[in-house]
Amino acid sequence: MHSAPYVRTGSWEIEEVNLTKSQEEICLKLVSTALFFFKHKRHIKGPSPFRGFILEGPPATGKTEIVRQCVRRIGSMLGTSKVFLIFVDSGSVAAPKWGEAEARLKQIFATLNPNEWVIIIFDDIDCLMMRRGGEISKEWHYSIDSVMFHELDRLKPSNAIVIGTTNRSDLIDDALRSRLYKIDVPPLPLNELLEIGKHMLSDMGVDERKIDEIIHSLEKKIKATDNPTIRDIQHHIVEESISRGLT
């Protein structure tokens, strides 16, 4: 017996996290779109031309956290406890045993309730929705794709929206792209990475004067790193904290 292939979280359970300027812009786009459909329960006769988004960008650019903060804000703006995030680790759904992945996928969509508002995030959706005909796709991917397309076509954005994240957009099936709107999540600029570092140090209770000193040191390390990410700034802060005895 398999456990549920998803984690369901109420918007009120999601901890507030400070987003950077570029992350904030993407979050606002998601929030405003969801509210357009959710707030007035907008219904469209026949298949909806909108079902959700694909957030595409390098690893560690905050794609998943942006979606989490989007759900938290929607719940606050609608003033209800009936807003939920369904988090799906796409790799946990994909299974080579015939029919198993399809059943898991159907189980996720079967949880939707017309009296609730839900954002379903398929993290690393490229693990699940591989491009048909690609070198690494298997026969069972075709069946999974078919189930997903069927569920998306039945989706009512007045109460449920799908968001996929990926750092391998080249692997995603084109038919999925035709159903979900693409949003690029670019690498964070240096100033935003350092901003994240400041928040992290502040949350650790580090003195403000020490924070400025550490950030100055981190700036040199980040500049010397090729394509730095959020994880790089986090790793550097852990190293600095240990070497300075801040923990």
C-alpha positions as a Markdown table, in Angstrom:
| # | Residue | x | y | z |
|---|---|---|---|---|
| 1 | Met | 0.0 | 0.0 | 0.0 |
| 2 | His | 1.6 | 3.3 | -1.1 |
| 3 | Ser | 1.3 | 6.5 | 1.0 |
| 4 | Ala | -0.3 | 9.5 | -0.6 |
| 5 | Pro | 2.0 | 10.9 | -3.5 |
| 6 | Tyr | 1.5 | 14.4 | -2.2 |
| 7 | Val | 1.6 | 16.7 | 0.8 |
| 8 | Arg | -1.5 | 18.9 | 1.4 |
| 9 | Thr | -0.9 | 22.1 | 3.4 |
| 10 | Gly | -3.3 | 24.8 | 4.4 |
| 11 | Ser | -2.3 | 28.4 | 3.4 |
| 12 | Trp | -2.3 | 29.4 | 7.1 |
| 13 | Glu | 0.3 | 26.7 | 7.9 |
| 14 | Ile | 2.9 | 28.2 | 5.4 |
| 15 | Glu | 5.6 | 30.3 | 7.2 |
| 16 | Glu | 6.1 | 33.7 | 5.7 |
| 17 | Val | 9.5 | 34.1 | 3.9 |
| 18 | Asn | 11.0 | 37.3 | 2.6 |
| 19 | Leu | 11.2 | 37.2 | -1.2 |
| 20 | Thr | 13.7 | 39.2 | -3.3 |
| 21 | Lys | 12.6 | 41.8 | -5.7 |
| 22 | Ser | 12.7 | 39.5 | -8.8 |
| 23 | Gln | 11.0 | 36.7 | -6.9 |
| 24 | Glu | 8.4 | 39.1 | -5.6 |
| 25 | Glu | 7.5 | 40.1 | -9.2 |
| 26 | Ile | 6.8 | 36.5 | -10.2 |
| 27 | Cys | 4.9 | 35.8 | -7.0 |
| 28 | Leu | 2.6 | 38.8 | -7.6 |
| 29 | Lys | 1.9 | 37.5 | -11.1 |
| 30 | Leu | 0.9 | 34.2 | -9.7 |
| 31 | Val | -1.3 | 35.7 | -7.0 |
| 32 | Ser | -3.1 | 38.2 | -9.3 |
| 33 | Thr | -3.8 | 35.4 | -11.8 |
| 34 | Ala | -5.1 | 33.0 | -9.2 |
| 35 | Leu | -7.3 | 35.7 | -7.6 |
| 36 | Phe | -8.8 | 36.6 | -11.0 |
| 37 | Phe | -10.2 | 33.1 | -11.1 |
| 38 | Phe | -10.6 | 32.3 | -7.4 |
| 39 | Lys | -12.1 | 35.5 | -6.0 |
| 40 | His | -15.2 | 35.6 | -8.2 |
| 41 | Lys | -15.3 | 31.9 | -9.0 |
| 42 | Arg | -15.0 | 32.7 | -12.6 |
| 43 | His | -16.3 | 30.0 | -14.8 |
| 44 | Ile | -15.6 | 29.5 | -18.5 |
| 45 | Lys | -17.9 | 27.4 | -20.6 |
| 46 | Gly | -16.1 | 24.5 | -22.1 |
| 47 | Pro | -12.3 | 23.7 | -21.7 |
| 48 | Ser | -10.5 | 26.6 | -20.1 |
| 49 | Pro | -7.7 | 28.3 | -22.0 |
| 50 | Phe | -5.9 | 28.7 | -18.7 |
| 51 | Arg | -4.8 | 25.8 | -16.4 |
| 52 | Gly | -1.7 | 27.1 | -14.8 |
| 53 | Phe | 2.0 | 27.8 | -15.2 |
| 54 | Ile | 5.5 | 26.2 | -15.7 |
| 55 | Leu | 8.2 | 28.0 | -13.7 |
| 56 | Glu | 11.4 | 27.4 | -15.6 |
| 57 | Gly | 14.9 | 28.3 | -14.4 |
| 58 | Pro | 18.2 | 27.0 | -12.9 |
| 59 | Pro | 18.3 | 25.1 | -9.7 |
| 60 | Ala | 18.1 | 27.0 | -6.4 |
| 61 | Thr | 16.4 | 30.2 | -7.7 |
| 62 | Gly | 13.5 | 29.9 | -5.4 |
| 63 | Lys | 10.8 | 28.5 | -7.7 |
| 64 | Thr | 9.2 | 26.3 | -5.1 |
| 65 | Glu | 9.3 | 29.0 | -2.4 |
| 66 | Ile | 7.7 | 31.5 | -4.7 |
| 67 | Val | 4.7 | 29.1 | -5.1 |
| 68 | Arg | 4.5 | 28.5 | -1.4 |
| 69 | Gln | 4.4 | 32.2 | -0.6 |
| 70 | Cys | 1.8 | 32.7 | -3.4 |
| 71 | Val | -0.6 | 30.2 | -1.7 |
| 72 | Arg | 0.0 | 31.8 | 1.7 |
| 73 | Arg | -1.0 | 35.2 | 0.3 |
| 74 | Ile | -4.0 | 34.0 | -1.5 |
| 75 | Gly | -5.4 | 32.5 | 1.7 |
| 76 | Ser | -4.8 | 35.8 | 3.5 |
| 77 | Met | -6.4 | 37.9 | 0.7 |
| 78 | Leu | -9.5 | 35.6 | 0.4 |
| 79 | Gly | -9.8 | 35.6 | 4.2 |
| 80 | Thr | -10.6 | 31.9 | 4.3 |
| 81 | Ser | -9.1 | 28.7 | 5.6 |
| 82 | Lys | -10.1 | 26.8 | 2.5 |
| 83 | Val | -7.0 | 27.6 | 0.4 |
| 84 | Phe | -4.5 | 24.7 | 0.1 |
| 85 | Leu | -1.2 | 23.9 | -1.4 |
| 86 | Ile | -0.8 | 20.3 | -2.8 |
| 87 | Phe | 2.9 | 19.6 | -3.1 |
| 88 | Val | 3.8 | 16.8 | -5.5 |
| 89 | Asp | 7.4 | 15.5 | -5.8 |
| 90 | Ser | 7.1 | 14.4 | -9.4 |
| 91 | Gly | 9.8 | 11.8 | -9.0 |
| 92 | Ser | 7.6 | 10.0 | -6.3 |
| 93 | Val | 4.7 | 9.7 | -8.7 |
| 94 | Ala | 6.7 | 8.3 | -11.7 |
| 95 | Ala | 6.9 | 4.6 | -11.5 |
| 96 | Pro | 7.9 | 2.0 | -14.2 |
| 97 | Lys | 5.3 | -0.5 | -13.0 |
| 98 | Trp | 2.4 | -0.3 | -15.5 |
| 99 | Gly | -0.6 | 1.6 | -14.2 |
| 100 | Glu | 1.0 | 2.6 | -10.8 |
| 101 | Ala | 2.0 | 6.1 | -11.8 |
| 102 | Glu | -1.3 | 6.7 | -13.5 |
| 103 | Ala | -3.2 | 5.7 | -10.4 |
| 104 | Arg | -1.1 | 8.0 | -8.2 |
| 105 | Leu | -1.7 | 10.9 | -10.6 |
| 106 | Lys | -5.4 | 10.4 | -10.7 |
| 107 | Gln | -5.4 | 10.2 | -6.9 |
| 108 | Ile | -4.0 | 13.7 | -6.7 |
| 109 | Phe | -6.7 | 15.3 | -8.9 |
| 110 | Ala | -9.4 | 13.2 | -7.2 |
| 111 | Thr | -8.8 | 15.2 | -4.0 |
| 112 | Leu | -10.0 | 18.4 | -5.5 |
| 113 | Asn | -13.1 | 19.9 | -3.9 |
| 114 | Pro | -15.2 | 22.6 | -5.6 |
| 115 | Asn | -15.7 | 24.3 | -2.2 |
| 116 | Glu | -11.9 | 24.8 | -1.8 |
| 117 | Trp | -9.2 | 26.7 | -3.6 |
| 118 | Val | -6.1 | 24.7 | -4.5 |
| 119 | Ile | -2.7 | 25.3 | -6.0 |
| 120 | Ile | -1.1 | 22.0 | -7.1 |
| 121 | Ile | 2.7 | 22.2 | -7.5 |
| 122 | Phe | 4.5 | 19.5 | -9.5 |
| 123 | Asp | 8.0 | 20.0 | -8.4 |
| 124 | Asp | 10.6 | 19.0 | -11.0 |
| 125 | Ile | 7.8 | 18.2 | -13.4 |
| 126 | Asp | 10.3 | 17.1 | -16.1 |
| 127 | Cys | 10.7 | 13.8 | -14.0 |
| 128 | Leu | 7.1 | 13.0 | -14.8 |
| 129 | Met | 6.1 | 14.6 | -18.1 |
| 130 | Met | 9.0 | 13.7 | -20.3 |
| 131 | Arg | 8.9 | 14.6 | -24.0 |
| 132 | Arg | 7.5 | 11.7 | -26.0 |
| 133 | Gly | 10.0 | 10.4 | -28.5 |
| 134 | Gly | 12.9 | 11.6 | -26.4 |
| 135 | Glu | 15.9 | 9.4 | -25.9 |
| 136 | Ile | 15.3 | 8.8 | -22.2 |
| 137 | Ser | 11.5 | 8.6 | -22.2 |
| 138 | Lys | 9.9 | 5.2 | -21.9 |
| 139 | Glu | 6.6 | 3.7 | -23.1 |
| 140 | Trp | 5.0 | 4.2 | -19.7 |
| 141 | His | 5.7 | 7.9 | -19.9 |
| 142 | Tyr | 3.2 | 8.0 | -22.8 |
| 143 | Ser | 0.4 | 6.7 | -20.6 |
| 144 | Ile | 1.4 | 9.1 | -17.7 |
| 145 | Asp | 1.3 | 12.0 | -20.2 |
| 146 | Ser | -2.1 | 11.0 | -21.4 |
| 147 | Val | -3.6 | 10.9 | -17.8 |
| 148 | Met | -2.1 | 14.3 | -17.0 |
| 149 | Phe | -3.4 | 15.9 | -20.2 |
| 150 | His | -6.9 | 14.5 | -19.5 |
| 151 | Glu | -6.9 | 15.8 | -15.9 |
| 152 | Leu | -5.6 | 19.2 | -17.0 |
| 153 | Asp | -8.3 | 19.5 | -19.7 |
| 154 | Arg | -10.9 | 18.8 | -17.0 |
| 155 | Leu | -9.4 | 21.3 | -14.6 |
| 156 | Lys | -11.6 | 24.3 | -13.5 |
| 157 | Pro | -9.3 | 27.2 | -12.7 |
| 158 | Ser | -12.1 | 28.7 | -10.6 |
| 159 | Asn | -10.9 | 26.5 | -7.8 |
| 160 | Ala | -7.7 | 24.7 | -8.9 |
| 161 | Ile | -4.5 | 25.8 | -10.7 |
| 162 | Val | -1.5 | 23.6 | -11.6 |
| 163 | Ile | 2.1 | 25.0 | -11.4 |
| 164 | Gly | 5.0 | 22.9 | -12.5 |
| 165 | Thr | 8.7 | 23.7 | -11.8 |
| 166 | Thr | 11.7 | 22.6 | -13.8 |
| 167 | Asn | 15.3 | 23.2 | -14.4 |
| 168 | Arg | 15.3 | 20.9 | -17.4 |
| 169 | Ser | 12.8 | 22.5 | -19.8 |
| 170 | Asp | 14.3 | 20.6 | -22.7 |
| 171 | Leu | 12.8 | 17.4 | -21.3 |
| 172 | Ile | 9.2 | 18.5 | -21.0 |
| 173 | Asp | 6.6 | 17.3 | -23.5 |
| 174 | Asp | 5.4 | 20.0 | -25.9 |
| 175 | Ala | 1.8 | 19.2 | -25.2 |
| 176 | Leu | 2.2 | 20.2 | -21.6 |
| 177 | Arg | 3.8 | 23.5 | -22.7 |
| 178 | Ser | 0.7 | 24.1 | -24.8 |
| 179 | Arg | -1.5 | 23.9 | -21.7 |
| 180 | Leu | 0.6 | 25.8 | -19.1 |
| 181 | Tyr | 1.9 | 29.3 | -19.4 |
| 182 | Lys | 5.7 | 29.6 | -19.2 |
| 183 | Ile | 7.3 | 32.0 | -16.6 |
| 184 | Asp | 11.1 | 32.3 | -16.6 |
| 185 | Val | 12.8 | 32.3 | -13.1 |
| 186 | Pro | 16.3 | 33.7 | -13.8 |
| 187 | Pro | 19.3 | 33.4 | -11.6 |
| 188 | Leu | 19.3 | 35.9 | -8.8 |
| 189 | Pro | 21.6 | 38.9 | -9.1 |
| 190 | Leu | 24.4 | 39.4 | -6.6 |
| 191 | Asn | 22.5 | 42.1 | -4.5 |
| 192 | Glu | 19.5 | 39.8 | -4.1 |
| 193 | Leu | 21.7 | 36.8 | -3.0 |
| 194 | Leu | 23.4 | 39.0 | -0.4 |
| 195 | Glu | 19.9 | 40.2 | 0.7 |
| 196 | Ile | 19.0 | 36.6 | 1.3 |
| 197 | Gly | 22.2 | 36.2 | 3.3 |
| 198 | Lys | 21.3 | 39.2 | 5.5 |
| 199 | His | 17.9 | 37.8 | 6.3 |
| 200 | Met | 19.4 | 34.4 | 7.1 |
| 201 | Leu | 22.0 | 35.9 | 9.5 |
| 202 | Ser | 19.4 | 38.1 | 11.1 |
| 203 | Asp | 17.1 | 35.1 | 11.7 |
| 204 | Met | 20.1 | 33.4 | 13.4 |
| 205 | Gly | 20.3 | 36.3 | 15.8 |
| 206 | Val | 23.6 | 37.7 | 14.6 |
| 207 | Asp | 24.5 | 41.3 | 15.7 |
| 208 | Glu | 23.8 | 43.8 | 12.9 |
| 209 | Arg | 27.5 | 45.0 | 12.9 |
| 210 | Lys | 28.6 | 41.4 | 12.5 |
| 211 | Ile | 26.2 | 40.9 | 9.7 |
| 212 | Asp | 27.7 | 43.7 | 7.6 |
| 213 | Glu | 31.2 | 42.3 | 8.2 |
| 214 | Ile | 30.1 | 38.8 | 7.2 |
| 215 | Ile | 28.2 | 40.0 | 4.1 |
| 216 | His | 31.3 | 41.9 | 3.0 |
| 217 | Ser | 33.3 | 38.7 | 3.2 |
| 218 | Leu | 30.6 | 36.7 | 1.4 |
| 219 | Glu | 30.4 | 39.2 | -1.4 |
| 220 | Lys | 34.0 | 38.4 | -2.4 |
| 221 | Lys | 33.3 | 34.6 | -2.3 |
| 222 | Ile | 30.0 | 34.9 | -4.3 |
| 223 | Lys | 31.7 | 37.1 | -7.0 |
| 224 | Ala | 34.3 | 34.3 | -7.4 |
| 225 | Thr | 31.6 | 31.7 | -7.8 |
| 226 | Asp | 30.4 | 30.7 | -11.3 |
| 227 | Asn | 26.6 | 31.1 | -11.6 |
| 228 | Pro | 26.0 | 31.5 | -7.8 |
| 229 | Thr | 22.7 | 30.4 | -6.4 |
| 230 | Ile | 20.7 | 30.6 | -3.1 |
| 231 | Arg | 22.3 | 27.4 | -2.0 |
| 232 | Asp | 25.8 | 28.9 | -2.5 |
| 233 | Ile | 25.0 | 31.8 | -0.2 |
| 234 | Gln | 23.5 | 29.4 | 2.4 |
| 235 | His | 26.6 | 27.2 | 2.3 |
| 236 | His | 28.9 | 30.2 | 2.7 |
| 237 | Ile | 26.9 | 31.4 | 5.7 |
| 238 | Val | 27.1 | 28.1 | 7.4 |
| 239 | Glu | 30.9 | 28.0 | 6.8 |
| 240 | Glu | 31.3 | 31.5 | 8.1 |
| 241 | Ser | 29.1 | 30.8 | 11.1 |
| 242 | Ile | 31.2 | 27.8 | 12.1 |
| 243 | Ser | 34.6 | 29.4 | 11.5 |
| 244 | Arg | 33.5 | 32.5 | 13.5 |
| 245 | Gly | 31.9 | 30.5 | 16.2 |
| 246 | Leu | 28.5 | 32.1 | 15.7 |
| 247 | Thr | 26.5 | 29.0 | 16.1 |
